[in-house]
Structure formats: C-alpha cells, structure tokens
Amino acid sequence: MYDVKSHLHEVLSQLPQGVRLVAISKYHPNEYIEAAYAEGQRIFGESHEQELRQKHTSLPQDIEWHFIGHLQTNKVKYIAPYVTMIEAVDSLKLLREINKQAERCNRVIKVLLELHIAEEATKYGLTLDACRELLEAGEWRQMQHIQICGLMMMASFVDDQEQIRREMLTARDFYDEVKARYFADDAAFCERSWGMSDDYRIAIETGSTMVRIGTAIFGPRVY
Ligand SMILES: *Cc1c(COP(=O)(O)O)cnc(C)c1O
C-alpha cells in the first residue's frame, strides 16, 4: 500500500497554524482513508455523490465530509443528511436546493461560493460579478439551513507560478471585499479554500485557510 502516513505528515508539517487540511480521497480506497484517519485526519473531500455515499456508510461516523466537486441539484438530497460542507456552490439554484434539503433533514449545511477566476473556459464557478450579484440580491439571508462560510477557487492548471499567484491574489482581494460588504459581523464567514497538491505553497502565501490536497497524500489516482 502507498505510504499515506508519511506523505500526510510531510504535508501537515508544512501547514502553518490557521490552515486546515481537507484530504481529497476521491478514487482512493477506504484503507487509504483509514490510514490517514489513524493519524488523526478527520476532514476528507470527495467529488462524486455515489462514491461519497459508499465511503460515508462504511467509514467512521466522525469524519467530516466535504463535497468538493460540481454538484447537480438532483443529487443534493442524497448528501444532505450527512455532508458537513459543500464547497463548490456556483448558482442560486443550487443554494436554494441545499437550503431546502437541509431543512428536510433539520440541519444546517456549510457552503462555500466557488469563484471562477482561472483562465480555462471549462472550469465551473461564479464570475466575480455573478458572485456580487448573488450576494447583493440578498435571498441567501433568508435561508436558515445554509451557512455561507467563505469562498473556494481552483487556480489554472499551468506551470506558470506567477499566474497561479495572481489568480489566488485576485481571490483573496475579492474575499476581503465580500467580507467587508456582506459578512463583516459574521464570524462564520472566514474560509478561503484554495491550494491543491501542486500549488498549496502558493495558496498558503496568498491567505488560504483550507487546502484541498489529494495526490501529495494518497499518490496518483487510479481512474
Ligand atoms: C481532485 C481535487 C483536488 C485535489 O487535487 P490534487 O492535485 O490531487 O491535490 C482539489 N480540489 C478539487 C476541487 C478537486 O477536484
């Protein structure tokens, strides 16, 4: 088996205080997750509903599951009973559905708004203007079963470190703007989720509070 334990500690040793690790376990077997769990890791991220459901059912119940992928509205009901955070909310429609399903479960689900900043056309997420519009419209203020905890983004998948840094700085500036304008009195709005295996060091330098790391802990994914 891949040496999850030492790779996990290698990553953890580089995270300053205030930066939490979401261990991205998609496509990796339960025994890999159990190895990280045995070392104290409790936050794991998955991007497919069925895979998450199987893992949630068979693994320890005190794991905090984050849904990190693109989520179709018709899948929300399956994860609503147990998911801790949905990281990639990119529409009002999805936000409404999460609120509705969380209400049916008598829960509050934490969410992040996903920003589209990367230059690649295929990435999901809200443009900065679309995100401003969603927040300005204010419907979210009435939603009692979601808690907007911050912003999430993926930088472009490129070698150019300066481009990655620019995109993350754009996200951080935008976070500051939104925090001041809509969440100044809301201590729960405090998360900046960026940084993956290849760019988490830049993410830490640009104010990330939550890095999402898979490959650097669990090795290459087998699809
Ligand atoms: C898969 C994935 C990650 C982790 O990527 P690695 O390069 O394996 O660290 C992080 N965030 C999202 C949204 C992902 O889908």
PDBQT file of the ligand as one rigid body, heavy atoms in Angstrom, charges set to zero:
ROOT
HETATM    1  C1  LIG A 301      -9.225  16.477  -7.074  1.00  0.00    +0.000 C 
HETATM    2  C2  LIG A 301      -9.377  17.847  -6.486  1.00  0.00    +0.000 A 
HETATM    3  C3  LIG A 301      -8.417  18.375  -5.611  1.00  0.00    +0.000 A 
HETATM    4  C4  LIG A 301      -7.117  17.658  -5.226  1.00  0.00    +0.000 C 
HETATM    5  O1  LIG A 301      -6.234  17.640  -6.308  1.00  0.00    +0.000 OA
HETATM    6  P1  LIG A 301      -4.724  17.076  -6.104  1.00  0.00    +0.000 P 
HETATM    7  O2  LIG A 301      -3.997  17.675  -7.246  1.00  0.00    +0.000 OA
HETATM    8  O3  LIG A 301      -4.812  15.595  -6.182  1.00  0.00    +0.000 OA
HETATM    9  O4  LIG A 301      -4.234  17.550  -4.797  1.00  0.00    +0.000 OA
HETATM   10  C5  LIG A 301      -8.666  19.623  -5.055  1.00  0.00    +0.000 A 
HETATM   11  N1  LIG A 301      -9.780  20.320  -5.343  1.00  0.00    +0.000 NA
HETATM   12  C6  LIG A 301     -10.719  19.852  -6.191  1.00  0.00    +0.000 A 
HETATM   13  C7  LIG A 301     -11.923  20.672  -6.452  1.00  0.00    +0.000 C 
HETATM   14  C8  LIG A 301     -10.549  18.617  -6.785  1.00  0.00    +0.000 A 
HETATM   15  O5  LIG A 301     -11.490  18.154  -7.627  1.00  0.00    +0.000 OA
ENDROOT
TORSDOF 0
